[in-house]
Amino acid sequence: MEFIAHIDIMPLDALLDPQGKAVSSSMKNLGLEEITNVRIGKHITLQVSASSKDEAEARVDDACKRLLANQIMEKYRFELEETASV
């Protein structure tokens, strides 16, 4: 089975997000005062081959923990989408 993983990695809520803070300040300068508390993260997509959805979830979770997200400063979540078999 083939899956596409959509992974979102964001700074932990308790940590300052300097990039998000800079963007929030810029929103005011652009006349967009109603936009506040911007947080900036990253979105990753990847393909994974696995015998089941549970196995694919375990592999993606392992990749996030070991390489993609710095768990000291970031949190992550992901969704799997099964691709059509050819």
N, C-alpha and C positions, 0 to 999 in steps of 0.2 A: 504494500500500500504506500502511496505517496501523499504527503501532506505539505501544506504551506503554513508556516508559523508566522504570525504577526505579533511582534514583541514590542512592548512599550516600556522604556526605562526612564525613570524620573528621579530627581533628587528626593531624598527623604524629606518629609514634611517639616521636620524639626530643624533642617539645615537651611542656611541662607543660600539662595540661588542668585549669585551676582549677575549672571546673564539675564535672568528673568527680571531682576530688579532694574537693570539698565533699560530693558524693553518697556517695562511698566512706566518708567520716567519719560521715555520717548513718546509714549502714547499721549501723555498730557501735552507735550510740545506740539503734537500733531492735531490737537483739538479733540482727542478721543478719551476724555477724562473718565468716561463710564467704563473703560477697560482698565482693570487693576489686577494685582496679584498674579502677574504672568509667571509661569514656571516653564522652563525650557528643558526638554529631555531629548531622547532619540527614539526613532522608530526603526526597527530592523525586521526584514522579512527573510526567511530562509526556507529551503526545501529539505524535508527529512523523509527517508525511507524507513518504514518500520512494519512489523507484522500486525500491529494493532494500534488503535488510537492511544491506548494506555502506554504502550511502549514509546510511541512518538512523544507524548507528553513528558515522559520521564527523560528522554534524550534532550528535549528542548530545555527542560528545567535544569538539567545537568550543565548544558552549555551556558545558560544564563548565570548559574552559580559559579562556574569555574572560569568563565572568560568574558562574557558579554556585560555583566553588571558588577559593579564594585559594591558589594552588600554593606560595606561600612557607610557609604554615602548615598547609595541608590536603592530604589525598590523597582521591581519589575512585575509585569503581568503579560500573559500571552494567550492567544486564541489559535486553535488549529482549524484548518480548513482542508478537507480531503479533496485531492485533485481528481479529476475524471481519469479513469483508466483508458489507455489507448489500445 
